[in-house]
């Protein structure tokens, strides 16, 4: 909504022009597009035949984007006028001369939901599956359904209930506790019992939460241990509720109606770790596993009878009350489930060796965590750790896999399309595995083909490259398949036959964290063994003083990281810890930098060229950090806590980089995490000669401005089809498309098809922490994009690429616009001693409205806890364009409003409707009024403005006048 329309000052004689299909940057020859001279008092005019997004940019003779005049603004059919005020994107008068205007319009991309990859729940493909830091780790069954639970989760549910046949999702429940740590589930008597631990060390406590089986509504919470005493298992049958305390060697019977009440205890069971209830009687008989034995325990009669011996690696057990069969997870001889009959005779083994890497063998087991009888002659197993985190339903008669569900994959899933086969997707995430899968878009299904581990090669030296949001690009080279990392110069060879990733080349810095399974190597003090051998061979006795940064290449091509192949650097190289780079076709590597202090580089990115080619067949690239080539300097407008997040290099040698800067913690302008953590975001473009061609887009924090072409927290940039560039934002906008020149076309998730899926399938704003993205094009020309989401990746068919229209023409600026001085001194406000605005306490002058409890302000020590304040004065516009105004209020009970030019432009109590836009003219002064009600002390307020060109900022003193 535009609240006021002012006659524009500058005109570009722009008509509808020639329409170009796709994103071809061609000059128009349409006679209706004439070279336009821009004297003062002219406008820029265009006509649309349908509603479209419109972006318009002004470019100088060198092809540099001087100013984004429009950025994806929605316009109805008809003739419209816009304007360029003669300023560049930094607010400086553009020099006189020849310019090119470029316009792109689009009615909006349409997405059609296909499936989710990484997750395939038994009900609907779009249903979330428990967990994302770990997968499903515990299963419980009762007559009404099956319950799946994950130990750790944030956004996806912690527990999901399905019907007995799995086809209906009955209910889902988010994490129940801070930290979301769920150990075990048990179900019976119309209730579900969740065993949960909180805290750590000597302060760790264990709880049981009870929820109703029919709806999942909480029925109560009971603490059952404290002081770090562990509880490893829980089970219930009828009224027989029992838990295991391994540290004490005890099992305890609890009251099902009040689990904090202990009904009975059996002690002396050293090594006990699992239990399954046998009887449904209150304080009834159970079977427990302890020290390689299964023991029958009846607390009433005092009977303890050993039934099974010779066990070594049991991690869980469960009894099928229908058949009398007992199931055990046995891991001492691989990864198996053993079944015993009523007489405790072993009648069948399922699985064999632990599932190897390589070609995925679904019928084998990985790291088993739980086994649960389905009470119908089969059982469930869970593998919450290693990708793809399989949960299986097994038929006990022949051991066939009745169903296998994957999911609970981590944050930061990153898909990459195989260059030979567009249906093959390589999936990495916040775990040391890579999954190769096949996507069938016609059937809406996918299947796991292969799984490999980054932890094996180099004894976890390559795991570093799997950090947040990283991807490994498959490259077919010299008749072999390789994976190239994007976070470091790292190359692995894929050996499908052996199921291994063989190290080829690596340039990195060792991460040492002996307390982390992810980073801990097998060498001395938890360091990776190849690195220890290499530094020892060079005479370093104190590993703490040994150089961490090195380059390595497989000179003898045996797949081993041998000491003589390492090149160490005297000082640790300062990597961009979360930046992602790119490779050119000569295998040179490019990585964005970060600048958080004086020791960081002052250039925006650097090139790591191939220093040497090793071997003959195949040749192996070797890198030397002493040969790095600095890129261009960090642009001044982003050189404040600059953080280059990802770099993309296109076929023409252009470099695209998404950056964040002006990072802040205490001075937020609003918005949710993570977009509240920075002030300036850009998509930056350089040509092959490192000449800056554009500082594209601006920062946004308001959720109501999603899909506007502004950037919340940009993470990734990819080359798109038809000469486009695609930016992945971590918040609100999973994929936004720009022309190669930097004009915003629109978000891929702009419109949805009319299908039977719920709106949530198409509403990315309900999610956050978007990371990965891929777009694949099939032989028939259909395009599908794989969008980021926690726990799984939705797949959509992308429609509307053929509806992109572009036009371009020439214009001339006779002379620069006049420089305008800004000499504001701030605003004067009246403080009232109550929220009704009565009884003024005085007038106070503020240079700008930026009030925090920890910073002194004119009303510090004067204002009561509850008060009202009103400022009135004028605000002077820097640019001629649409503006928006906001108030940042830290406390929910506070409120405020802003009027500009006597029009209400912001009301804190309206959090649903878009904040209105008001058109301001450069240099003009407009009345401004700000009202603020503060309640409960700790006054916090910021008056903010933003526009097409302005990043959100506290309205500065020089544009405010009393």
Secondary structure, DSSP 8 states (H G I E B T S, - for coil): -BS-----SB-----S---EESS-------TTS--EE--BT--EEEEESS-EEEEEEEE-TT--EEEEEEEEEEE-SEEEEE---SB-TTS-B--SEEEEEEEEEES--EEEEEEEES---SS-TTS--S-SSS-EEEEEEETTEEEEEESS-SSS-SEEEE-TTS-SEEEEE---STT--EEEEEEETTEEEEEEEES-GGG-EEEEEEEETTT--EEEEEEEE-TT----EEEEETTEEEEEETTTTEEEEEETTEEEEEEEEE---TTEEEEEE---STT--EEEEETTEEEEEETTTTEEEEEE-----EEEEEE-TTT--EEEEE-TTSSEEEEE-TT--EEEEE--S---SEE--TTS--S--EEEE-SSSEEEEE--SSTT-EEEEEETTT--EEEEEE----SS-EEEE-SS-TTEEEEE-SSSEEEEEEEETTTTEEEEEEEEETTTGGGGTTGGGG-TT--EEEEEETTEEEEEESSSEEEEEEETTTTEEEEEEEEEE----TT-TTT--SSGGG--HHHHHHHHHTT---GGGS--EEEEE-TT-SS---GGGEEE-SS-----TT-B-EE-TT--EEEE-EESSTTS-SBSEEEE-EEEEE-SSS-EEEE-GGG-EE--B--GGG-SSEEEEEEEE-TTS-EEEEEEES--SSS--S-STTGGG-SEEEEEEE-TT--EEEEE--B---GGGTTSS-BSSEEEEEEETTTEEEEEESBS-S-EEEETTS-EEEETTSEE-SSSS-GGGG-GGG-B-----EEEE-TTS-EEEE---TTSEEEEEEE-GGG-EEEEEEEEESS-----------EEEEEESSTT--SEEEEEEESS-EE-TTS--TTTTTS-SSEEEEEEEEEE-SSSEEEEEEEEESSTT-EEEEEETTEEEEETT--SS---BEEE-TT-EEEEEEEEEE-SS---EEEEEEESS--SEE--GGGEE-
